[in-house]
Amino acid sequence: MKREERRHFEVLVVGGGPAGMAAAACAAECGLSVGIVDDNFKLGGQIWRGESADSSNTEISKWLQRLHASGAKSLCGLRVVHQSEPGVLLAENFDGFCELKYEKLVLATGARERFLPFPGWTLPNVMGAGGLQAMVKSGLPIHGKRVIVAGTGPLLLAVASYLRKQGAEIPFICEQASWTSLARFGAALARSPAKIVQGLKLKLDLSGTSLAANSWPLAAHGQTTLERVTISRAGRIEEIPCDYLACGFHLVPNIELPMLLGCSVDNGFVQVDEFQQTTIPSIFCAGEPTSIGGVELALIEGQIAGLAAAGRVEEAKVWFGQRQRARLFAQLLDRTFRLRAELRSLSLPETIVCRCEDISYSRLQKHTSWRSAKLHTRFGMGPCQGRVCGPTTQFLFKWKPDSVRPPVFPARVETLAALAGQLEAQPEVTGGN
């Protein structure tokens, strides 16, 4: 696609996961022109990646069919990189770029995995748990491979279950949370029969695979690729041969675009009111950027945001009770899988923390803030723009990024040049009488 004329939507949704799909469907069913943008080539987000309307997963099938019937326009393979002017987002794909004008905007930008550095974590075949799952869904052969799954949170079980169904051997799952925390988590789920059913299904799928609590990776070893992993398993040190190490230390909300647009953030999450409206009146936010709570909460928040953006506030209120119950689960997740202090000491002085710019742990220790490290070492200035090392140093050093600067993602020169041309073409505003 070369540069196109500006597209206009009454409601624009950014993010094609559960929250975004629910928001787009609800807003379009109210008779509004709705566009839903996602940088993947199919809707579904990370959680429903690779699923289709004919999938055995009835949840995504229902929402894909509902979204299609609503008349919402799907703009897949298109990534938002900047706000060219208030109410207009600049987006690009492999062929070109376009401008997306909106009256109301719903941000459903999802979340990503948190990574923690340890010796050897940059070796090939050491990767994110969700990342490995996505690669297998895209065709990576995993049959017969030995995979250690480590980190924290329910995602580990879901990934291990999927990999095992694809023929991988899972010796065990390393969970950093304690048995006490996990027992409390299980007891609290007694109030949610649906989640108990999900848990029992995962347990059946993983029959024969042990879950090791109070456990985490200490180091990964190999000459040119991963060969073995050193694990702290409930206080005992073990070295285990493996082909892949899939790590995921819970999730981090994608709040860069909301921050760029001026939405207020509190404790790492976008602030919203009861109708999912941010501190910018025309912008709503739903799903993981407001709290890490799973698919159920994302779908509920998405419906509230879509209805509210369409002006159907009374219909949106119907979902308030279910949202409150789902938020209790989000709070339970946070309490159960909060990272333990011991994980801050995994890095050695020479361990790389910022992979884009090859910045080691010892070089970062000399600084007291994100800004200082950035100015002196180029920390956080690589292609990922701090998406990996930012949450890492927030945990290690309690640093917080000072700001988000455009473009939100790496963009082509022609896109930036077009934006610069637009800015130069705008009339100069001068003071005086």
C-alpha positions as CSV (number, residue, x, y, z in Angstrom):
1,M,0.0,0.0,0.0
2,K,1.3,3.4,-0.9
3,R,0.1,6.4,0.9
4,E,-3.7,6.5,1.0
5,E,-6.2,9.1,1.7
6,R,-7.1,9.6,5.3
7,R,-9.6,7.0,6.5
8,H,-12.3,8.1,8.9
9,F,-14.1,6.1,11.6
10,E,-16.5,7.1,14.2
11,V,-14.8,4.6,16.5
12,L,-11.3,3.3,15.9
13,V,-10.0,0.3,18.0
14,V,-6.3,-0.3,18.2
15,G,-5.6,-3.9,19.1
16,G,-7.2,-7.1,17.7
17,G,-7.1,-9.3,20.8
18,P,-10.2,-10.2,22.9
19,A,-10.7,-6.7,24.3
20,G,-10.4,-5.0,21.0
21,M,-12.6,-7.5,19.2
22,A,-15.3,-7.1,21.8
23,A,-15.1,-3.3,21.7
24,A,-15.2,-3.1,17.9
25,A,-18.2,-5.5,17.7
26,C,-20.2,-3.7,20.3
27,A,-19.6,-0.3,18.8
28,A,-20.3,-1.4,15.2
29,E,-23.6,-3.1,16.4
30,C,-24.7,0.3,17.5
31,G,-24.6,1.4,13.9
32,L,-21.4,3.3,13.9
33,S,-18.5,3.1,11.4
34,V,-15.8,1.2,13.2
35,G,-12.3,0.2,12.3
36,I,-10.1,-2.3,14.2
37,V,-6.3,-2.1,13.6
38,D,-3.8,-4.8,14.5
39,D,-0.2,-5.4,13.4
40,N,-0.8,-9.2,13.1
41,F,-2.2,-10.5,9.9
42,K,-5.2,-12.1,11.7
43,L,-7.3,-10.9,14.6
44,G,-7.1,-12.8,17.9
45,G,-4.1,-11.2,19.6
46,Q,-1.4,-13.3,21.3
47,I,-3.9,-15.4,23.3
48,W,-5.9,-16.5,20.2
49,R,-3.1,-16.5,17.7
50,G,-3.6,-19.0,14.9
51,E,-7.3,-19.6,15.7
52,S,-10.1,-19.0,13.2
53,A,-13.8,-18.8,13.0
54,D,-13.9,-22.6,12.4
55,S,-11.7,-23.2,15.5
56,S,-12.7,-25.6,18.2
57,N,-12.2,-22.7,20.5
58,T,-15.9,-21.6,20.7
59,E,-15.0,-18.3,22.4
60,I,-12.9,-16.9,19.5
61,S,-15.3,-18.4,17.0
62,K,-18.2,-16.5,18.5
63,W,-16.4,-13.2,18.6
64,L,-15.0,-13.5,15.1
65,Q,-18.4,-14.3,13.7
66,R,-20.0,-11.5,15.7
67,L,-17.3,-9.0,14.6
68,H,-17.8,-10.0,10.9
69,A,-21.6,-9.7,11.2
70,S,-21.3,-6.2,12.9
71,G,-19.8,-4.6,9.8
72,A,-16.6,-3.4,11.5
73,K,-13.7,-2.9,9.2
74,S,-10.6,-5.1,10.0
75,L,-7.3,-3.5,9.2
76,C,-4.8,-6.3,9.9
77,G,-1.1,-6.1,9.3
78,L,-1.2,-2.4,10.0
79,R,0.9,-0.9,12.9
80,V,0.2,2.4,14.5
81,V,3.5,4.3,14.9
82,H,2.5,7.9,15.8
83,Q,-0.2,10.5,16.2
84,S,0.2,12.9,13.3
85,E,-2.3,15.4,14.8
86,P,-5.0,15.2,17.5
87,G,-7.6,12.7,16.4
88,V,-5.4,11.2,13.7
89,L,-3.1,8.2,14.0
90,L,-0.3,7.4,11.5
91,A,-0.1,3.6,10.7
92,E,2.1,1.6,8.3
93,N,2.5,-1.8,6.8
94,F,5.1,-3.4,4.5
95,D,3.8,-1.4,1.5
96,G,3.2,2.1,2.8
97,F,1.3,4.1,5.3
98,C,-2.0,5.8,5.9
99,E,-3.7,8.1,8.4
100,L,-6.6,6.9,10.5
101,K,-9.0,9.7,11.8
102,Y,-11.3,8.9,14.6
103,E,-14.0,10.6,16.8
104,K,-13.6,8.0,19.6
105,L,-10.6,5.8,20.1
106,V,-10.5,2.5,22.1
107,L,-7.0,1.3,23.0
108,A,-6.7,-2.4,23.5
109,T,-3.0,-2.8,23.1
110,G,-2.6,-5.9,25.2
111,A,0.5,-7.0,27.1
112,R,3.8,-8.7,26.5
113,E,6.0,-11.1,28.5
114,R,8.4,-9.8,31.2
115,F,12.0,-11.1,30.8
116,L,14.6,-11.2,33.5
117,P,18.3,-11.5,32.7
118,F,20.5,-14.3,33.9
119,P,23.8,-15.7,32.6
120,G,23.2,-17.2,29.1
121,W,19.7,-15.8,28.6
122,T,20.8,-14.4,25.2
123,L,21.7,-17.8,23.8
124,P,19.7,-19.0,20.8
125,N,16.7,-21.2,21.9
126,V,16.3,-19.3,25.2
127,M,13.1,-17.4,24.5
128,G,9.8,-16.2,25.9
129,A,7.3,-18.8,26.8
130,G,4.6,-17.1,24.7
131,G,7.1,-16.4,22.0
132,L,8.0,-20.0,21.6
133,Q,4.3,-20.9,21.5
134,A,3.8,-18.3,18.8
135,M,6.7,-19.7,16.7
136,V,5.4,-23.2,17.0
137,K,2.0,-22.1,15.9
138,S,3.7,-20.5,12.9
139,G,5.4,-23.7,11.9
140,L,8.5,-24.2,14.1
141,P,9.0,-28.0,14.6
142,I,9.0,-28.9,18.3
143,H,8.2,-32.6,18.1
144,G,10.7,-34.6,20.2
145,K,12.4,-31.5,21.6
146,R,13.1,-31.2,25.3
147,V,11.7,-27.9,26.7
148,I,12.1,-26.4,30.1
149,V,9.3,-24.0,30.9
150,A,10.1,-21.5,33.6
151,G,9.0,-18.2,35.1
152,T,5.7,-17.4,36.8
153,G,1.9,-17.3,36.2
154,P,-0.8,-19.4,34.5
155,L,0.7,-18.7,31.1
156,L,3.4,-21.3,31.8
157,L,0.8,-24.1,32.2
158,A,-1.0,-23.1,29.0
159,V,2.3,-22.9,27.0
160,A,3.5,-26.2,28.4
161,S,0.2,-27.9,27.6
162,Y,0.3,-26.6,24.0
163,L,3.9,-27.6,23.4
164,R,3.3,-31.1,24.8
165,K,0.3,-31.5,22.4
166,Q,2.7,-30.7,19.6
167,G,5.0,-33.5,20.7
168,A,7.5,-31.6,22.9
169,E,8.9,-33.3,26.0
170,I,8.4,-31.1,29.1
171,P,10.5,-32.5,32.0
172,F,9.0,-30.1,34.5
173,I,7.7,-26.5,34.9
174,C,9.7,-24.1,37.1
175,E,7.4,-21.7,39.0
176,Q,9.0,-19.0,41.1
177,A,5.9,-18.6,43.4
178,S,5.8,-20.7,46.6
179,W,3.6,-23.7,47.3
180,T,1.8,-21.6,49.9
181,S,0.9,-18.9,47.4
182,L,-0.2,-21.5,44.9
183,A,-2.3,-23.3,47.5
184,R,-4.1,-20.0,48.3
185,F,-4.6,-19.3,44.6
186,G,-6.2,-22.7,44.2
187,A,-8.5,-22.2,47.2
188,A,-9.5,-18.8,45.9
189,L,-10.5,-20.3,42.6
190,A,-13.3,-22.3,44.4
191,R,-15.5,-19.2,43.7
192,S,-14.9,-19.5,40.0
193,P,-16.1,-22.9,38.7
194,A,-15.1,-22.1,35.1
195,K,-11.5,-21.5,36.1
196,I,-11.5,-24.7,38.1
197,V,-12.6,-26.6,35.0
198,Q,-9.8,-24.9,33.0
199,G,-7.3,-25.8,35.7
200,L,-8.4,-29.4,35.7
201,K,-8.1,-29.6,31.9
202,L,-4.6,-28.3,32.1
203,K,-3.7,-30.7,34.8
204,L,-5.0,-33.6,32.6
205,D,-3.1,-32.3,29.6
206,L,0.1,-32.1,31.7
207,S,-0.3,-35.5,33.4
208,G,3.2,-36.8,34.2
209,T,4.8,-33.3,34.0
210,S,5.7,-32.1,37.5
211,L,5.3,-28.5,38.7
212,A,8.3,-27.3,40.7
213,A,7.4,-24.4,42.9
214,N,10.1,-22.1,44.5
215,S,12.1,-22.7,41.3
216,W,13.8,-20.6,38.6
217,P,16.6,-20.7,36.1
218,L,20.1,-19.6,37.3
219,A,22.0,-20.0,34.0
220,A,21.7,-21.3,30.4
221,H,24.7,-23.0,28.9
222,G,25.9,-23.9,25.3
223,Q,28.5,-23.2,22.8
224,T,26.5,-21.8,19.9
225,T,23.0,-22.7,21.0
226,L,21.3,-23.8,24.2
227,E,22.4,-27.2,25.5
228,R,21.5,-27.3,29.2
229,V,20.1,-25.2,32.0
230,T,21.1,-24.7,35.6
231,I,17.9,-24.6,37.8
232,S,17.4,-23.6,41.4
233,R,14.7,-26.2,42.3
234,A,13.3,-25.5,45.8
235,G,16.8,-24.7,47.0
236,R,18.6,-27.5,45.2
237,I,20.8,-26.7,42.2
238,E,20.3,-29.0,39.2
239,E,21.7,-29.0,35.7
240,I,19.3,-30.3,33.0
241,P,19.9,-31.0,29.3
242,C,17.4,-29.3,27.0
243,D,16.8,-28.0,23.5
244,Y,14.7,-24.9,24.5
245,L,14.2,-22.8,27.6
246,A,10.8,-21.0,27.5
247,C,10.8,-18.2,30.1
248,G,8.0,-15.8,31.1
249,F,7.9,-13.8,34.3
250,H,4.3,-12.8,34.1
251,L,3.0,-10.0,31.8
252,V,3.7,-6.3,31.2
253,P,1.0,-4.0,29.8
254,N,1.6,-2.3,26.5
255,I,1.0,1.3,27.6
256,E,3.4,3.2,25.2
257,L,0.7,4.3,22.8
258,P,-1.7,5.5,25.6
259,M,1.2,7.4,27.2
260,L,2.1,9.0,23.8
261,L,-1.5,10.2,23.4
262,G,-1.4,11.8,26.9
263,C,-3.4,9.2,28.9
264,S,-2.5,9.2,32.6
265,V,-0.8,6.1,34.0
266,D,-0.8,5.0,37.6
267,N,1.4,2.2,39.0
268,G,2.1,1.0,35.5
269,F,-1.5,0.8,34.2
270,V,-3.7,3.2,32.2
271,Q,-6.1,5.1,34.4
272,V,-9.8,4.7,33.4
273,D,-13.2,5.5,34.9
274,E,-16.2,3.2,35.3
275,F,-16.8,3.4,31.5
276,Q,-13.2,2.6,30.6
277,Q,-12.6,6.2,29.6
278,T,-9.1,7.5,30.1
279,T,-8.1,10.9,31.3
280,I,-8.5,12.0,27.6
281,P,-12.3,12.3,27.1
282,S,-12.4,10.8,23.6
283,I,-10.1,7.9,24.4
284,F,-11.1,4.6,26.1
285,C,-8.9,1.7,27.2
286,A,-9.7,-1.9,27.8
287,G,-7.9,-5.2,28.6
288,E,-4.4,-5.7,29.9
289,P,-3.3,-2.1,29.7
290,T,-5.7,-1.4,32.6
291,S,-4.9,-4.5,34.6
292,I,-3.5,-8.0,34.0
293,G,-6.7,-10.1,34.4
294,G,-7.0,-12.6,31.5
295,V,-9.4,-13.1,28.7
296,E,-12.6,-12.9,30.8
297,L,-11.8,-9.4,32.1
298,A,-10.6,-8.2,28.7
299,L,-13.8,-9.2,27.0
300,I,-15.9,-7.5,29.6
301,E,-13.9,-4.3,29.6
302,G,-13.9,-4.3,25.8
303,Q,-17.7,-4.5,25.7
304,I,-18.0,-1.7,28.2
305,A,-15.5,0.5,26.2
306,G,-17.2,-0.2,22.9
307,L,-20.7,0.6,24.2
308,A,-19.5,3.7,26.0
309,A,-17.7,4.9,23.0
310,A,-20.9,4.5,21.0
311,G,-22.8,6.5,23.7
312,R,-24.7,3.5,25.0
313,V,-23.8,4.1,28.7
314,E,-26.9,2.4,30.1
315,E,-26.1,-0.8,28.2
316,A,-22.5,-0.6,29.4
317,K,-23.6,-0.5,33.0
318,V,-25.0,-4.0,32.7
319,W,-21.4,-5.3,32.7
320,F,-20.2,-3.5,35.8
321,G,-21.0,-6.4,38.2
322,Q,-19.2,-9.0,36.1
323,R,-16.2,-6.7,35.7
324,Q,-15.9,-6.3,39.4
325,R,-15.9,-10.0,39.9
326,A,-13.3,-10.5,37.1
327,R,-11.1,-7.8,38.6
328,L,-10.9,-9.8,41.8
329,F,-9.2,-12.5,39.8
330,A,-6.7,-9.9,38.5
331,Q,-5.9,-8.9,42.0
332,L,-5.4,-12.6,42.9
333,L,-3.0,-13.1,40.0
334,D,-1.0,-10.1,41.2
335,R,-0.7,-11.3,44.8
336,T,0.1,-14.9,43.8
337,F,2.7,-14.4,41.1
338,R,4.4,-11.3,42.4
339,L,8.2,-11.6,41.7
340,R,10.3,-12.6,44.6
341,A,13.3,-10.5,45.7
342,E,15.8,-13.4,45.0
343,L,15.3,-12.9,41.2
344,R,17.1,-9.5,41.4
345,S,20.4,-11.3,42.1
346,L,20.4,-13.6,39.0
347,S,22.5,-11.3,36.9
348,L,26.3,-11.4,37.0
349,P,28.3,-8.1,36.3
350,E,28.8,-9.1,32.7
351,T,25.3,-10.3,32.1
352,I,23.7,-8.3,29.2
353,V,20.5,-6.5,30.3
354,C,19.8,-4.3,27.3
355,R,20.1,-6.7,24.4
356,C,19.6,-4.1,21.6
357,E,22.6,-2.0,22.7
358,D,24.7,-4.7,24.6
359,I,24.6,-3.0,27.9
360,S,25.7,-5.1,30.8
361,Y,24.4,-5.2,34.4
362,S,27.6,-3.7,35.8
363,R,27.3,-0.6,33.5
364,L,23.7,0.0,34.6
365,Q,24.6,-0.3,38.3
366,K,26.5,2.9,38.1
367,H,23.3,4.9,37.4
368,T,20.4,5.9,39.5
369,S,17.7,6.4,36.9
370,W,16.5,5.4,33.5
371,R,17.4,8.8,32.2
372,S,20.9,8.7,33.5
373,A,21.5,5.2,32.0
374,K,20.0,6.3,28.7
375,L,22.1,9.4,28.4
376,H,25.4,7.7,29.2
377,T,25.1,4.2,27.7
378,R,22.2,4.4,25.0
379,F,20.3,2.0,27.2
380,G,16.7,1.6,26.0
381,M,17.5,3.3,22.6
382,G,17.6,0.2,20.4
383,P,14.9,-1.3,18.1
384,C,12.7,-2.5,21.0
385,Q,12.7,1.1,22.5
386,G,12.9,-0.3,26.1
387,R,10.1,-2.8,25.8
388,V,12.4,-5.6,27.0
389,C,14.9,-3.8,29.3
390,G,12.4,-1.3,30.6
391,P,10.3,-3.6,32.7
392,T,13.5,-5.5,33.6
393,T,15.2,-2.5,35.1
394,Q,11.9,-1.4,36.7
395,F,12.1,-4.7,38.7
396,L,15.9,-4.7,39.2
397,F,16.4,-1.1,40.1
398,K,12.9,0.4,40.4
399,W,13.5,2.7,37.5
400,K,10.7,4.2,35.5
401,P,10.9,5.6,32.0
402,D,10.7,9.4,31.9
403,S,8.6,9.6,28.7
404,V,7.5,7.9,25.5
405,R,8.7,9.5,22.3
406,P,7.4,8.9,18.8
407,P,7.5,6.7,16.8
408,V,6.0,4.1,19.1
409,F,7.5,1.4,17.0
410,P,10.4,1.5,14.6
411,A,9.1,3.1,11.4
412,R,10.4,3.4,7.8
413,V,12.1,6.6,6.7
414,E,9.4,7.4,4.1
415,T,6.8,7.4,6.8
416,L,8.7,9.7,9.0
417,A,9.6,11.9,6.1
418,A,5.9,12.3,5.2
419,L,5.1,13.2,8.8
420,A,7.9,15.8,8.8
421,G,6.5,17.2,5.5
422,Q,3.1,17.5,7.1
423,L,4.5,19.4,10.0
424,E,6.5,21.8,7.8
425,A,3.3,22.4,5.7
426,Q,1.3,23.5,8.8
427,P,1.0,27.3,9.1
428,E,3.2,28.9,11.6
429,V,1.4,30.3,14.6
430,T,2.9,33.6,15.9
431,G,2.1,35.8,18.8
432,G,1.5,39.5,18.9
433,N,-1.4,41.8,18.0
